């Protein structure tokens, strides 16, 4: 993928360079001849971000990220501070101790009828019976039927019929206004996160058990639902109920049939006052818990098999599942809170806003990887940005907004990770380009300094020309033609390699670079390619160059001694050194580059080496100009030659010969 991105970007850049963006000649002339580095970087960011965002959106669209989004949703729901028990509700539970006491389940119609009678005597607003009573459970069936037919504020349950299953019907002779379906919608991981409020068919519209209870309670306060033409939304009191879509929040392609909303749980437990059915029959219930309240009667016993996974299940060890009657109570409480303005329903951003949200973090990831100066910044930057995504999403979640969190985090990690890999590959390519450019002719210290400052030096695969002050050194063998005549070509090549290796080693040891070989000599630079900022640094480069020249002279003497013992001619060497301004940068094409040092200072150093060839006092003659002497004065013994005209120059140059180094100014020497 990474190589594909690089090739993709190169093709874009080639097209931009080959195809003019403006038609008129004047407009084309107004454009810069080349794209700036910033423009190319922006193009890279756009290309990488667009491609990786498309990948994330594609993965998100097919639903691969939905399980992760739901896990994060559950975690936020568990971490949200629980609300206090809803005093408008009372749960009458049928627990395992109740089943043991009555020694049967399902409980008889008589027990249920007696329980309802006890509750009705305490004047509740409405009672919800979350027990299937489609068949008789004697004794007491007729008593139960008479109670249902003569009481208007009892809501019973049924299950929704399907083409393949007629479902479980409600008790006979109960009007539809007092029936609610208790079907619960399961997510793919079998967790209850949605509240199915109603289902419309061609024959009728069915309301859920929780909706019937809530609407009955709100109707007593003058709050009834209303709709608007051409809108699927339902307005109830202070709330606007917006049906859940397939792509709402972190959902992708869910079954959104019917009128569903996202269930906002009140708490993991103790969502409302709870009493047992035996307490009701024994008259042990405080009447204030029942009067004008919504009472839900249902089983919480595990043997009743009416238990479901909830977002709180991962945090519960003893009772990981939630009873159906408790889930219905959660739904009733949510509808009441929304209608009365106490708690907002979950809201979602439109699809285009979520795409922009993901694109934003993809762009941030790419930009971070591109702009960060160090890998340490990337290592800490990406986790910090992920925390920022979670913090922002958590803030909105606390205000009942559910935004995708995994998708933007994945976009950030993916673009940041690919950006890091791209930077690493780009860095490797730049390093290869640099080493190809400088070859083997650079000291490790200079190479390291160059690479550390590569962002300021490398652009378009070239070293941009930089003006700096450096010390240039040229060397040449006196009468090399005569030396060549005395050796066979193979022998001459081997001897030259030893000779040039000796000088290269000395240059590297003294923190210089060998810019080029000139047949029997070298051109070296001290103070390149890293620009010197102070006079002290420039003086150190000049000192290093002169010490290097003296060291080469010492090494040459050793070579001459060896050559003399083998009957060969003594080698005499000329060295010219000059300190001044130059321009350093790459020369040539993309396929063949050379690191060039240009300027009048280079020419002067070359002329110093070749001037006054007849004045050769010893095996190694070192000439420097006044400009170099100004930086090394007092550290070397110098012999003034006065002002000398140099070839190709009109101005005279004040020339000095370096005799040796003064005592107290130590220099390193090395042997072959």
N, C-alpha and C positions, 0 to 999 in steps of 0.2 A: 504493500500500500504506500509506503513511504517513497519508494522510487517512482511509483506512479504519480504521486503528488508533484515530485520534482520535475518529471517529464511534462506533466500537465501545465505547470507554471512556465516552463521553458517555451512550450508551444504558444502560450498566451503572449509571453513577452516577444517572441519572434513575430507573431501576427501584428502586434502593436507597432513594432519597429518597421515592418514591411508595408503596412497599409496606412496611408495618411488619414488622419481624423478630420482634416479640413480640406476643402477643395481649392480655395483661392490661394495663390502663391504668397500673398501677403500674410494670410493667416498661418500658413505653414512656416513662414519665416519667423512669425511671432512665437512659435513653439520652441522650446529648448531642443537642441540637437539630440539630446539623450534624456531618457527618463532619469529623474533624480533617484538617489538611493531610497529616499522616503517613499516615492511613488511606487517603486518596485516592491518595497516592503509591504506597503498597503495592499498591493495586488496579491502578494503571497498570502497575507492574512485573509483577504477576501476569498481567494481560491480554496485555501485549506478550511476556513470556517464554513463556507457554503457546502463543500463536499461532506465534511464530517457532520454538519447539522442535518443534512439530508439523510445520512445514515441513521442518526439518532431518531429523527422523525419517522423514518421508515420502520425501524425496530419498534418504536412506540406505537405506530399505527396498527401494526399486526397484533399488538397486545402482549409482546414479550416482556415489557416492563411493568405491566399491570400488577402482577403479584408483588413486586418490590414496592410499588407505590402504595399498595394496600397495607403492606407491613409497616411502612412509615406512617400511614394514616392511623393505624391501630396504636402505634407507639405514642403518637401525639395525643390521641384520645385518652390513653391511659395516664399520660403525664399531666393532662389538664386537671386543675383542681376540681374535685367532685362538688356537686351542689348538695345543699342540705335536703333531707327528705321532703318530698312534695306532700304538704299537709292537705291538699285537695283530694288525695287518693287514700284508699285503704285496701290493702291486699289481705284477703282471707285465704290462707293456704291450707291445702291438704297435704300434710307432711307424712313421713314414714311413721312417726309415733301415732298419728291419727288413723292411718290404715291399720296399724297393729291393734289399736284400741277397738275399732269397729270390725276388725277381723274380715274385711272384704275390700276389694277394689275391682271395678268401680263401686262407689258408694251407692246405696239404694236411693230410689227416688224419694223415699220418705225422709231420709236423713237430709237430702238436699232441700226438700220442701220445707222442713223444719228450720233449717239454717236460713233460708230466704225469708221465712216468716219472722224470725228473730231480728234479722237485719231491717226488714221493712218497718218493723215497729219502732225503729230508731230514726226513721225519716231520712233516708239517704236521697240524694238527687237522682242517682241512677245506679243500678246494679248490673254488672257484666258477668254472665255465667260462662266461664271458659271451660265447659264440660260438654262432651257430646252426649245428647239425649235423644238420639234418633230412634232408639228402641227402649222398651220398658225395662227398668231395673227394679223389680218388685222386692219388697212390698212398697206401696205408696205411690204407684204410678198415677192413679186417678187424682190423688191429692195434689201431686206435682202439676198435672195438666190443668186442674181447676185454678191453681195459684197463678200459672202463666196467663191464662185467659182473662183473669180478673185483675191483673196488675199491668199498668202501662209503662212502668219505668224499669223493666227487666229486659236486658239485651242478651240474646242467645247467639250461638255460633253455628256456622256451617262451613264446609269446605267448598271451594269453587269447582263446579263441574267442568270437565274437559270432554273433547270428543271421544276419548278412550276410557274415561272414568266419570261416572255420574257424581262422584264425590259423596261426602257425608251430609245428609240434609239436616235442617234445623228441626226442632220438635214440631209436631203437627199443630195446625190451627194458630200459628203465630204470624202476625202480619209482617210484611217485608220491612217495614220501618223499624222493627225491633230485632232485625237479624243482621249480623255482620260476619263476614268470612274471617277466619283466623289463620289463613294461609300466610306463611312467612317466606320471603324471598331469600334464597341462599346464594351467596357468591360462589364462584368456582372452588374456593377453598372451604366451602360449607359454613362460612361465618355470616351472621346476620348483620348487615350494615345498611340495609335499605328498608324503608317503610312503604309497603304497598297500600295506598289509601283507597283506591277504587279501581274497578275493572268494568269497562263498558262492552256490552255485546249487542247484537242486533235486537235481542229480546228485551234486555233490561240493563240497568247500571247497578252494580253491587258495591256496597260500601264495606270497608274493613271493620272489624270488631272495635279497634281502637278509635277509628273515625266516628263510628256511631256513638260511642260513649262520650267522646269529646264534644261532638256537635250537640248532643242532648244536654250536656252541662252548660255549654255556651249559649244555647237557645234560651235558657232560663234567664240569662243576662242580656238578652236582646241582640246577640251576635249570631248572624247567620251567614252562610257563604254566598258569594255573588261572583258572577263571571262577566266578561266583556266580550262583545262580538269579535270574532276572528282572532281570539287569543286563547291559548290553552291554559293560561294562568288562572288560578282561583284565588279570590281575595276573601280573607276571613279575619275580621277585626283589623288588627294592625299589621297582619302578615299578608304577603303575596306568595302563594305557593307556586313555584315554578317546577314543572315536571323534570325529572332526571333524564338526561340524554345519554346516548351510548358513549359519548366522549367527555362526559362531565368529570372535572378533576383528574384523578389518576385512572379513571375507568376507560376502557377501550372495548367497544363492541359488546357491551353487556346486553342482556335481555331486559329492555326497558318497556316491555308491554305493560299496559295499565298506567295508572297515575302513581308514580313513585317519587319519593323524596329521600334524601340521605338522612339516615337516622342519627341524631345527635344524642347520644346516651347521656343520661343525667349523672350517673355514677355507676361504679361496679357493683355495689351492694347498698342496702338500706336506702332505696330510692323513695320509699313511702312507708308509713306505719304499717306493720304486719302483725296479724293475729292468726291463730289456728282456728279451724272449724270447730274443734271441741270447745275452745274458749267462747265462741259465739253461742253454741248450744247450752253451755253452762252459765250463760249470762255474765261472763267476766270481761266484757268489752266496754270500754268507756264510751258512753253515748256520743260524746263530742267528736270521737273519731269517725262516726258514721253520719251524723246529721249534716245534710246538704253536701255530702261528699260523693265521689265516685268510688264505688266498691267493686273490686274485681275478685271473683271466686274461681280458684283453679288449683291444680296440683303442682307442688314443688318437689314431690318425692321422686327419687331416681327410678323407682319401680313403675312410676306412671309413664315413663319414657316420653316425657314432654320437655326435653332438655336440648339446648342448642349452643353451639359455639358462638362467642361474641368477641369483639375486639379486646376484651379484658381477659380472655381465656389464658393467654400465655403467662399472665402474671398471677394466675390463681392456681394453687396447688391442691387444695382440699376439694373445692367445687369448681372445676374449670368451666363447666357448662352452666348456662343461665336458663331458668325455667321459662316456659312459654308465657305463663301469666305475668311474669316479671317483665319480659320483653314487651308485651302488650301495654303494661303500665308505663314503660319507658316511652312508648309511642304516644300514649295519651298525654303524658306530661309534656312532651315536646310540642304537640299540637296546641295545648292550652297556653304554654309559655309564648309560642309564636303569635297566637291570636291576641293575647293580652299585652304583647309588647315587652315581655320579660326576657325573652331569649330569641335570638335571631335564628332563622333557618340557614342551612349551609348555602353559600353562593359560590358561583364558579365564574372564572374568566371566560370570555368567548374564545373559540378555537384560535383565531388569528392572534389574540393577545398571548395565549400560551406558547404559540410558535415563536413570537417575538421574544418572549421570556427565555425560551431555550436558546434562541439565536444569540441573545445578549450574552449569556454565560459561555457559549461556544466562542464568541468573539473575545471575551475576556480571557479565556483559557489560551487562545492562540496568541493574543497580544502579550500576555504574561510570559509565555514561552519565548516569544520573539524579543521582548524588551528586557527581560531579566538579565542582569549582568553576570550573575553567578548561578550555578546549579543549586546552591544552598537556598537562594531566594526562591527557586522553583519548588524545592522540596518542602519549604514552609509555606510558600504562597498558595499552592493548590489546596492543602488542607484548610488553611485559613479561609479561603474563598468558599470551600464547601460548607464550612461552619457558618459563613455569612448567608449562603443559600438557605440553610436550615433555620437560621435565626429569623430571616425575613419571612420565610414560609410559616414558621411558628407564630410570628407576630400576627400575620394575616389569619392563621388558623384560630388564634384566640379571639378573632373578630368574625369567626364563622365563614372564612374563605378557605376553600381547599384548592391549593395550587399543586401542580406536579412538582415533586422535589427530586425524584430519582432521575428524571429525564434531563433537567438542567445540570445536575451534578455529573451525570454521565457525559453530557456534552462538554462540560468543563474538563473532566479528567481525560476524555478522549482527545480533545483538541490540545490540551496542555501536554498530554503524554506524547502525542504525535509531534507536537511542536518541539518538545525536548529531544525526541529522536531526530527530528529534522535538524535541530541546532547541532546535535552531536555529529550527524552525517555531514552537515555543512562545515562544521569545525574541522572534521577530518579531511574533507576535500580542500579546505583553505590551507590546512597544515601541509597537505601534500603539495599544493600549489606553491606554498612558500618555500618548502624544502627543495622542490624542483627548481624554483627560481634561484635560490641561493646555493643549491648543490651541496657539496661537502665543504664549502669554503667559508665556513662561519664557526666561530667559537661557541661552545655550549652556553656560555653566559649570554652572548648576544642573541643566540637562537631563542633562549628562554625569554629574554626581554622583548624580543620581537613578537613572539607568540602571545605573551601576556598583553601586549598592546595591539593585537591584530585587528580589533574592531576599529581602531583609528587608522590603520594602515591598509587594510584590505577592502577593496571595492571592485565589483565586476570581475573578480578573479585576477586583479592586477594590484600592484602596489602603486598608489597614486604618488605623483611627484611631490616631494616635500623639500622645502628650503631649510637647510641646517648648516651649522658650522662644524667642520670635521678636519681631520689631519689626513692627508693623502701621501702615500709612499709608493715610489716606483723603484724597481731594481733592474739592473741589466748587467750582463757579463761583458767585460772588455774583450774585444777581438774574438767573439764567439765563433766566427767563421773559421778562424784558424784552429780552434779546438775541435770543430766539427770535422775538419779534414783529417784529423789524426785518429778518428774513431770510425768503426764500422757503424752503419745505421742502427743495427740492433743494439750495439754496445752504447751508442750515443743516447738512444731512447731510454735504456735502463739507467744510464748515468743521470740523465735529466730528471727522471722520476725521483731518484734519490735526492737530487739537489732541490727540486721543487718541494718535495715532501718536507725537507729540512726547513725551508723558509715558511711553508704553510704552518708547520707545527709551532714555530716561533711566533708567527702572527697570532695564531689562536691563543697561545699562552699569554699574550699581552693584550687580549681583549679586542682584537681587530678582526676584520674579515678580508679574505682574499677575493677581490672583486673579479679578477680575471688573470689568466696566464698569458704572457706576451712572448711566447716561444721560450726564450731562455731567462725570462724574468717574470715578475709579478706586479700587479697593481693592487695595493691594499688600502683599506680605509679604517680609520680609528674614529669612533664617534658616530657610526652609522650601523643600522638604519634608525636607531632610537635618537631622537633629537636631544641635544644637550641644552639645558636651560640656563646654566650659570657659567661664569668665567672659570670657576674652579673645575667644573666638569670638562670644559674645553681644554684647560691646562693639563688635566690628567690624561686626556687623549693624546695631546702633543708629547707629553712625557713618555707615555706608553709606546708611541711610535718611534721615538729616538732610542729608547731602551731596547725595543725590538730590533732596530737596525744594528745597534752595538752587539746584541746577542747573535744576530745573523753573522756579523763579522767574526765573532768567536767561533761559531760553528764552522764558518768557512775555513778558518785556520786549521781546524781539526780535519776537515775534508782534504785540504791541501797536503797536510802531513801524510794522510793515508795515500793520496794520489802520488806524492813524491816517492813513497816507499815502493809504489808499483810502477815507477818510471813514467808517470804521466805529468803533463804540464800543470803548473800552478794556475789556479783560477783567480782573476782579479775582478772585483765587483764594484759597481757604482750604484749609489742609492741617493734619491732625491726626495726631500720631505717638505711639504708646505701645508700651512694651516689657514683656512679661510672658508668663505661661504661656497656651498655647492648645492646642487639639486639631486636628490636620490629618488629613484623610482624604477619601474619596470620599462623595458624597451622591447619592442617586437610585437608579435601577434599572440593570439590566445594559445596557438599550438606551439609556439617557440618564443619563450620569454628569456630576457636577460636582465639582471639587476644592474642598472647603470648609475654611475656617478659622473655628473656632468658639471661643467662650469670652468671659469678661468683658473680657479685654484687647482683643478686637476691638470690643466695645461702647464701651469707653472711648475708643479711637482715633476712632471715629465721632462720639462726643459732643464730643471735643476740636475736631474740625473744625467742628462746627455751633454751638459755644458762643459767646456774646458776639458775635453777628454784627455788632453796631454798631461794634465796635472793630476797624476795618480800617485799619491804619496805612499800608499800601502796596499795590501790585498783588498781592503774594503774602504772605499771613500764614501763618506756620508756628508751631503750638503743640505743645509736648511736655509730658509729665507728669514729675514728680520721678523716677519709675522709669526713664525714659529718660535723664534728666539724670545720674543716678548713673553711667551708663556712658560718657557723652560729656563730662563736666565737664572744663573746662580746655582744650577744643579749639574751643569755640564761644562767641561773645558772646551772652549770654542776658539776657532781661528778665523778672524775676519778676512774675507777676500775682497771686501769693498763692493761697490756697485758694478754689476756685470750686466751687459745686454744679453738677453735671452732670445733665442731664435723665435721669430714670429711676433715679438712684442716690441712696442715702441718705448715703453717705460723701462728704466733700469731697475734691477732687483738687487737689494743688499744681501749678499750671500755670505754664509759662514760654513766652515767645515767643523764637524763634530770630532774632537780629538779623543775624548773619553768622558767618563762620568766622574764628577768631583767626589772626593772622600766625604762620607756621611750620607750620600744619596745612593743607597744600595739598590742594586738591580739583580734580578734573578738570572742565573746562567744555567745552561743545560748542555749536556753532551749528547752526541749521537748515540 
